[in-house]
């Protein structure tokens, strides 16, 4: 989409969402018009189409939470605090020897980001990392950050939005997850980190 129209990717996403919403409304109205409802009842159902029904189930506190976190991250980035924090990490954290040649960011920093994403939601953590590092777009650093934040968030059920939703829908207890799942997620995270660094070194 961006290559053809030269517009930001989110414009394509919103366009696709609009097409799906329009199709859903047309399909819903056609379905009601083909039934045996009278016109008044059909109009009453048409006012509450699938899009209206879906919007009524949006959890506004979660949206406002993410909006507030992202705005706070943007403010810290504008003030230069995130970049200064990243510079301090580069100077204080020793290199592990597994980093690609020429990099100044220790793999230990990226592993700690993964561990931190188990406590802090991985969405604001990744958003913060975008303002912390100034590496090139195609640098391996971003692949490692995506892996660490995405996988590390599974070590605690509160570390990801999906975990919080599952906690509410399936009534999963936090301490049950901590006893039964967290150590498995930690082993998987560490094993995946080793495999990632090995593949990065070979290729």
Steps between C-alpha positions, in 0.01 A plus 500: 500500500777744596698418184204564270331799668796649694272534802571382856410135573235595757300665220477163325396334825223753558387468137476121539308542825259739329440254213429217748265722705313612186461140381378392844235773507380422145487127574313560826238727340450258210456210740229680697319614186474139379337377821137514601547795739271792441657829396494653848677202659745484211587866551547438872744216430677698229582774750701247697716348229818295557725806500287677762488180706880457480569861594276464806726222631825698478674516836574871528716478817750277317509735200551802726773310687698431183437853374632647824806275503586579137456873561730477802759314292474764226553775760811328639632457147441867416689605814794276403475298822464165325800561278708608799394188689605285204840670490549422870410135436752481216774632728421297811391163359796287386492328162442124519712420196204366303410836344547563127815689406466876527208503743517698821191354670558200723282195453457508877303826464263340251454192721417726795244675281336161451498433872360849561218438253368232738428777751437797271272439203703427186320764290632805692835327545549461124374855448760622750779303330424681173606823670796345683705372209601669176614195303404454134155371410629162378736447794488166683440691821133553414447129431643419842285765670187365330583146611594596857198721564252269329620177661612642834152639559370143536702436816225671702135501405486877551788555256282516189155619401412147385590363842281755676208416270550125558517566872158659489332263254630170638523611866870411515656571837822704501679273750387184318658636182811595698538146637401301191592705193753771584800269536416331169474840332835601653669183367346561156613864504860413591514211250362722226755769587786252460360378168449857377857600581633179337302559180609865494864396533478236224301702248 
